[in-house]
Amino acid sequence: MTDTTSPTPLLVVDVVGLTPRLLDHMPHLKALGSSGSRAPLSTVLPAVTCAAQSTFLTGTLPSEHGIVANGWYFRELGDVLLWRQHNGLVSGDKVWDAARRAHPGYTVANVCWWYAMGADTDFTVTPRPIYYADGRKEPDCYTRPPALHDELVSRFGEFPLFHFWGPGADLVSSQWIIDATRHIMRTRHPDLTLCYLPHLDYDLQRYGPDDPRSHRAATELDAAMAPLLEDARREGRTVVALSEYGITRVDRHVDINRALRRAGLLEVHTQDGMEYLDPMASRAFAVADHQLAHVYVKRPEDLDATREALSGLDGIEDILDDEGKKAHGLDHPRSGELVAIAEPDAWFTYYYWLDDDRAPDFAQLVEIHRKPGYDPVELFMDPEDPYVRLKAAKAVARKKLGMRYRLAVVPLDPSPIRGSHGRLPPSDDEGPLILCSTPRAVEGRVAATDVKSLLLHLAGLNRGSAPEQTPAERERP
């Protein structure tokens, strides 16, 4: 049934890493929940950005939408690829598809939620560096419509890519995203605005969730968000703020690929003295993603040997087989034949070399698209290199002169990392939550798969169709 009334405009802010404990350091956001409503949010496994966001927007689990992690092994390509951007990778009916069936002409702005490129949204902004033919990488973003690019850059400067990830990651990137979101809401008036704010991800992984520097990051982000929340209030927008996961304390790492290599299951090939993972030749290897790793096993007869190589590895809590994957909504062809889950205080490295002198040159770079797994150590400069800041300054100077540069400053020691995520949260205090400016909109507990229907309900677009109740209403006895 088509709804002829005007939908209630929404602002949905993904505050990465937000937990009830951090909310105590965020007075503006806490006030929104106090005057409106708030509830724990049950996340998905793995509790990582791409999987969680895809569940929010489709209302389905990774077994259906196909986003089983931030990256996986593309068997048809023989390559591990992380942080792809094409929305075609996400299967299923998105929230804007359902909204437009109910209200033709419904407009959507996506400001930096993942898988933005190719999505059927009206306004799109997403990080997209310029990869020059001579090898230089420069900060930039992709927009739709294209004219929006120059409009945003002229007002707010180039997208601050080196503040979005890497050793320099800080509030600057989230501030740019906030400014762009405010501008799009003010000039385009979309019915649904999606805004992604990554700031809490950085210091919580660097220092852990209980460090004063992490608490300060929460307060800084809250202050930066205040004008955005005020804009939404003045425009009569309903605000939903949610998080994909909570970041918990970790003190050790698990070199899962090194264990598989020592067992004779993982193979490498060598070029110029550097070792590269050879996924096509390996009997088994892992794609590490925070506290979860997809383990790809080439032949069924190697499953037992792979389990044996990992079963005694310190820091692994569980290894999911087909039944385990199905129980967690991870039974999708993109998943590994096995899925390893780290213990609460541990996380997985992607490292596969056994001698740092044989590490590939990209290992000390911020290279999210070349590394066959997630590398949080990219948030640090190498503390063992006394010339690291001089090297960084030299690289930046070459960059400013338009010359090729190589910013090899990332350490090969993963021990500084103090926060991680990916497991299901140990408690509500350490897990994600959802807040809404509307009283009684969210209560009890909200499942990640209910976010889509909740947004449609708040917009007034699911009247007369199931589900008629909000997730909070269904939770009540």
Secondary structure, 3 states (H helix, E strand, C coil): CCCCCCCCCEEEEEECCCCHHHHCCCHHHHHHHHHCEEEEEECCCCCCHHHHHHHHHHCCCHHHHCCCCCEEEECCCCEEEECCCEHHHCCCCCHHHHHHHHCCCCCEEEECCCCCECCCCCEEEEECCEECCCCCEECCEEEECCHHHHHHHHHHCCCCHHHHCCCCCCHHHHHHHHHHHHHHHHHHCCCEEEEEECCHHHHHHHHCCCCHHHHHHHHHHHHHHHHHHHHHHHHCCEEEEECCCCCEECCEEECHHHHHHHCCCCCEEEECCEEEECCCCCCEEEEEECCEEEEEECCHHHHHHHHHHHHCCCCEEEEECHHHHHHCCCCCCCCCCEEEEECCCEEECCCCCCCHHHCCHHHHCCCCCCCCCCCHHHHCCCCCCCCHHHHHHHHHHHHHCCCCCCCCCCCCCCCCCCEECCCCCCCHHHCCEEEECCCCCCCCCEEHHHHHHHHHHHHCCCCCCCCCCCHHHHHCC
